Structure formats: structure tokens, C-alpha cells
Amino acid sequence: MPQLYVATNGLSIWQSSDLGETLERMPSSTGLYSGSRVWSLLETPNGLLAGTDSGIYLWDVAGKQFIAMPSPTECQLVTALACAPDNPNVLLAGTQPAAIFRSENCGQTWAKVDVPITPHVTSGFRDVAPAEERRDRPIARHWTRITQIVFDPSDGNQVWAGVEIGGAWHSEDAGRTWTRRSDGLKTDDVHGFAIVNNGSRLLYATTNKGFYVSANDGQRWEQQMIDSPWQYTRTAQPKADGGPVMFLTNGEGAPGQQGRLFRSLDFGRHWNDVQLPNAVESSVYFLATHESDPNLIFAATALGQLYRSTDGGVRWSALRRRLGEVRAIAWLPH
């Protein structure tokens, strides 16, 4: 039976073995503190990895335990994970403050990659304190973070990383060196990427100010408007069968009070709202697919509503359990 995993902001990871009909929080006795913030989930040949505020953990299915893995020593807060498609020994980890780390031995050791990403920004703050008080206090700021790292599944040298807030970055050597590729984006708040190949590589980027497409590996981006009152997008995901079907999550902001899920039948050129059932009460954020059953797809909103499709995204069911703030979802065939 497929296993569904839902990572949350402060309630650790929840698991379901009945397609999401029931969900159970994985307790601290499994090896990961039940109050953890879990930012990322990644299936690898060695098992499911979780990126958390306290580093990287591996889920041991047989032992029903999380095993604390070696993690980047400069920063334990791991917000993104990726595995090279042609070499499972190569892993990339993104952190907050935003930095990229690389492993060539399945995560046993990590090396920080030299990427000139700004570690913090002051955007989003409005200091209303009187001028004389502001002289005696630091400028309000927040740390940047890596939101997603994506390898081209057909070319393990090509990798993209998004930064909130720090733009889009591209590597042509499997993550060893990086170049900023944000020309044409209206924002530096980049949420993630999708890569499709319909004769040539097409790259999509999701941001807080629209959905973008590039036909030249991100050297230039063009905004693609979607039929929605909001252009905020979070996740773009091809269906796991390698065909032309794709999905795009949408909403009115972070976390928002309304959301939509879009489906494309032509590699992302046109999109239609799938009409999720009942009221969607925050932006739709995350998707989970798997090549072992491309028709089984899960979706999650920012504030914990969960949905399931068993027919490739044509029809959707709302799941009963509602969680807190969701940070990642994944399903595995065992």
C-alpha cells in the first residue's frame, strides 16, 4: 500500500497507509522530535530523507525509526533536498540562511558550494518606530532560504535552485558551480521549478508574482498569465509518466484565504482549473506524484487541507484530516 508523508511547520511528519483517509503523527519515539519543523522530503535509493530545523534524517521503514544523518555543519536548517538522476551518490541540500551544500557519498559528508546568495534581506518590513529609537536598534531583516532544488531528469548536470528571497540560480555541472538566472522575473521570491522536454528543454518557474517560462535554461524568463484572479504560484509538477500532463498550484498569497489547482494537457502551454471540491481556504502549495502509479496524486494547501486524485488529476477528493501549516508532501510505493 502506498505510504503518504506530510511534513508540517511545527508538528513534524504525518503518515498514512490508507491513501490519506487517516493520518497519524509520527511521535518523538521514532527518532524525530514531534514538534519539529520539517521543510523538505526526498525519495532516494536509500530511502526517504527529511530536511528539518535539526538537520537531515533518513526514515528506516523496517525499523520504523528516523536515523539522524550527517548534515551540513554550518547550518542545520535544511529547507531543500535533491538527488542527481544519474548518480544517487550526489545529493544537494539547500538551507536557511540560503546556501547550497553538495555530497558525493550519499550524504555522509557535505561541502559548502561557493554561491553568492545574500543570507538575509530587509524586504517585507516596515519599521514604524520613531527615528531616534531606530538609531539604537538593528534593521529589521529576515533570512533567505533555498525553496527548491531541481535536477533535469534527463541530464544530471543541469540543476536549478530557487531562493526566497534571492532569485533563480542555475548549475551546469551537477551543482558544483552556480550562476544567477533571473532576467525577466518581476520578483526575487522564487518558489520552484518544473522541467519538461517536448523535443527541447522547457523550464518553468513559480513565484509570488506570477508563473514564468524559459526556453533557454533561464537566461531569459517570460511571464505566462493564468486564468485566475491571483498570479501567486507555488509548485509546478509534471505528471510522473513523462507525458504532456502537468499541474500548477495557485492561490491569493502566503498563506492566502483561497486557492486553485490547474492542470495542463500540453506541457504547460494551456491550463484549466480542476475545481477542487468544497471551499479551498488557503493557497494550494504542494503536490506529490510517483512513477510507480502516475495516476495517484496528492495536493496540499498552505494551511493543511489535503486532496487526492486516483485518475491522473481529472477528479479530486477532499481528505477528512486537516493539519496545520504544510511544508512538503510525498508518497512512496512502500
Secondary structure, DSSP 8 states (H G I E B T S, - for coil): --EEEEEEBSS-EEEESSTTSS-EE--GGGTS-TT-BEEEEEEETTEEEEEETTEEEEEETTTTEEEE----SS---EEEEEE-TT-TT-EEEEESSS-EEEESSTTSS-EE------SEE-TT----S-HHHHTTS----EE-EEEEEEEETTEEEEEEEEEETTEEEEESSTTSS-EE--TT-S-S-EEEEEEEESSSEEEEEEETTEEEEESSTTSS-EE---SSS--EEEEEEE-TTSSS-EEEEEESSSS-S-EEEEEESSTTSS-EE---SS---S-EEEEE--TT-TT-EEEEETTS-EEEESSSSSS-EE-S---S-EEEEEEE--
